[in-house]
Amino acid sequence: MSTRSASFDDNRTLQLEPQQSERPLPTSDEKADPYLVSFDPDDPANPQNWSSAKKWFLTMAGGVLVLNATFASSAPAGVAEQMLVEFNLSREVATLMISLFVAGYCVGPLLWGPLSEEFGRRPVFIVSFFVYTGFQVGMALSKNTASLLVFRFLGGVFAACPLTNSGAIISDIWDAKTRGKAMAIFTVAPFAGPALGPTVAGYISVAGVTWRWLFWVLTMFAGACWILIVVGIPETYKPILLVQKAKKMRKETGDDNYYAPMERETKTVTQQIENVLARPFKILVQEPMLIASTAYMSFVYGCLYLLFEAYPIVFTQGHGFNAGASGLMFLPIMLGGVTAVTLYLLIWNPLYEKEAARVAPAPVAPEFRLHMTMYAAPLYAASFFWFGWTSSPSISFWAPMMAGYVMGFGISWLFVGFFNYLIDTYLMIAASALAANTVVRSLFGAVFPLFATQMYEALGAPWASSLLGFLALLMVPIPFVFIKWGHLLREKSKFAPTKVLPPAQTKESDSSSV
C-alpha cells in the first residue's frame, strides 16, 4: 500500500514514487506483451478521456466532500455554551471536541490514501462516509462526555478520507495542463468549511433548539454526501480500472492470460508498513526544506483552528454578539481565501506558464512557486497585529473582522505556494513528503485550540494576537531563504531529485518573473 497526496500543479503531472502511486500504464503501442491490458488512446474507460462536464462535476463533488469534513470540524464552536451547561464541561473539555476531530486527521491520511490505491477510490469513499455518517448520529444521541469525545475523534478519522482522496480524484481525471486550475478552485473548500461551521451552528443555538440539532444537520449533510458518492462518483483510479478491464476481457474471451499491471505486483507486509508509516517521517527528519516548510504550514494551520477559541472572546464577550452573529465574523476568512484563489488563477498561473515556456524543455525551478509567498508571509503576520490591536470593544467590529480577510488571503497563498514547492522539489516521493506534512499539520491544528483561551485570557487579545504575529514574523524569511539558496539545499538533499535545476529567476534577473 502507499500514501497518496495531490495538490496544485499547473503544467506538470504530479509524479509520485512508482510503488506509491501512479503505477506504469503502458499504451497499446508501447506494450510488448499482447496480454498486458492498457488504455487505448481514446478509450472511454480512461478518466482523462471523460467529458469536461463530467470532470467538473466530479471536481465540484470532491469539493463538497471536503467542505463537509471541514465544516464538521469547527461546527461545535457555535453550540459550545449549550454543551457546557448540559454536561457540566470545563472549557478545556469542550475545546477537545474540535481538537479531537482534527486529531483524527493525523490518522486518516495514513489509512485512506493507501487503501484507495489497493481497492479503489469509490469503495473507500463509500465505506468511510457511511461510517462517518453513523458517528454523526452517535453525536446527536450521546448521553455523556466520554461518548462525545470518542465519536468526535473517530468521526475525524473517517472524515479525513476526502482530505486525501478528493484531491486524488482530481489528479486522476485531469491532465497536467488543466489540473492546476481545477485544484485551485477545489482548494476553496478547506477554507470555506471551517468558516461556515460556527456560523451555521451559532444560528442553530440562537434559534433556541438543542445543540443536538447541529449534529442532526451534520448527519443529513453527510448522508446526502454518501448518496452523492454512491450515485454520482465512479471509480477513477487507473490501475483499478485496468484490473476491471482485464477481468472483463478474460470473461468475454475465455482467455485467462489477460492481466493488468496491478495484478502482477507483490509487496510484503513489511514493505507496506514501511511505505505507509515509516518513510514519510524518515524523509521529514532528514530534509531541512521539508522541516522548515512543515513548521511554517503547521503553525498557520494551528492558528486557523486557534481562532475558533479567540473569536468568541473578542466578538461574543467583547462586542456582545450572540452566537450567530459571532459566527458570521469567520466569513471574511473564507472570502479572503476565495480572493486569493481568484488572483492565483489570474496572475500566478499565467506567470508559471510563461516561465515554463521560457525554460523549456527543462522544468521550472521549484522555488519559483514561492514568489507568491513573499507577499503572503508578511501580510499574514500583519493580520494578527491588526486583529489584536483593533479587538477592543471601543473599536468597530469591522476592524478585527476585516483582519480575518487578510488572514484568509495570506493562508491561501501560503498553502498554495508551499504545497506546489514541495511537490516540485520531491517529485516521485512527494506523496511521502506531503503525508508527513499533513500529519504534523493536523497535530498542530488539534493542539493549538487547547491553549488558546488561557493565552487570550492571560495576555489579553492585543498581546496574545501580537505573540502569534511575532511568531509569524520569525517565519517570514523562510520563503526568501528558499528562493535565494533553495538550489543549494536541493544539491545537498538526499531525496530531492531536482538537484540539477538552476535557482529560480527573480525580478532582478528576469522581468517576466515575479
C-alpha positions, 0 to 999 in steps of 0.5 A: 500500500502507499500514501497518496497526496495531490495538490496544485500543479499547473503544467506538470503531472504530479509524479509520485514514487512508482510503488506509491502511486501512479503505477506504469500504464503502458499504451497499446503501442508501447506494450510488448506483451499482447496480454498486458491490458492498457488504455487505448488512446481514446478509450472511454474507460480512461478518466482523462478521456471523460467529458469536461462536464463530467470532470467538473462535476466530479471536481465540484463533488470532491469539493463538497466532500471536503467542505463537509469534513471541514465544516464538521470540524469547527461546527461545535464552536457555535453550540459550545455554551449549550454543551457546557451547561448540559454536561457540566464541561470545563472549557478545556473539555469542550475545546477537545471536541474540535481538537479531537476531530482534527486529531483524527486527521493525523490518522486518516491520511495514513489509512485512506490514501493507501487503501484507495490505491489497493481497492479503489477510490469509490469503495473507500469513499463509500465505506468511510462516509457511511461510517462517518455518517453513523458517528454523526448520529452517535453525536446527536444521541450521546448521553455523556462526555466520554461518548462525545469525545470518542465519536468526535475523534473517530468521526475525524478519522473517517472524515479525513478520507476526502482530505486525501482522496478528493484531491486524488480524484482530481489528479486522476481525471485531469491532465497536467495542463488543466489540473492546476486550475481545477485544484485551485478552485477545489482548494476553496473548500478547506477554507470555506468549511471551517468558516461556515461551521460556527456560523451555521451552528451559532444560528442553530443555538440562537434559534433556541433548539438543542445543540443536538440539532447541529449534529442532526444537520451534520448527519443529513449533510453527510448522508446526502454526501454518501448518496452523492458518492454512491450515485454520482462518483465512479471509480477513477483510479487507473490501475483499478480500472485496468484490473476491471478491464482485464477481468472483463476481457478474460470473461468475454474471451475465455482467455485467462492470460489477460492481466493488468499491471496491478495484478502482477505486483507483490509487496510484503507486509513489511514493505507496506508498513514501511511505505505507509508509516515509516518513510514519510517521517524518515524523509521529514527528519532528514530534509531541512526544506521539508522541516522548515516548510512543515513548521511554517504550514503547521503553525498557520494551520494551528492558528486557523483552528486557534481562532475558533477559541479567540473569536468568541472572546473578542466578538461574543464577550467583547462586542456582545454578539450572540452566537450567530452573529459571532459566527458570521465574523469567520466569513471574511476568512473564507472570502479572503481565501476565495480572493486569493484563489481568484488572483492565483488563477489570474496572475500566478498561473499565467506567470508559471506558464510563461516561465515554463515556456521560457525554460523549456524543455527543462522544468521550472525551478521549484522555488519559483512557486514561492514568489507568491509567498513573499507577499503572503508571509508578511501580510499574514503576520500583519493580520494578527497585529491588526486583529489584536490591536483593533479587538477592543470593544471601543473599536468597530467590529469591522476592524478585527473582522476585516483582519480575518480577510487578510488572514484568509488571503495570506493562508491561501497563498501560503498553502498554495505556494508551499504545497506546489514547492514541495511537490516540485522539489520531491517529485516521485516521493512527494506523496511521502513528503506531503503525508508527513506534512499533513500529519504534523499539520493536523497535530498542530491544528488539534493542539493549538485550540487547547491553549488558546483561551488561557493565552487570550485570557492571560495576555489579553487579545492585543498581546496574545494576537501580537505573540502569534504575529511575532511568531509569524514574523520569525517565519517570514524569511523562510520563503526568501531563504528558499528562493535565494539558496533553495538550489543549494539545499536541493544539491545537498538533499538526499531525496530531492531529485531536482538537484540539477535545476538552476535557482529560480529567476527573480525580478532582478534577473528576469522581468517576466518573473515575479 
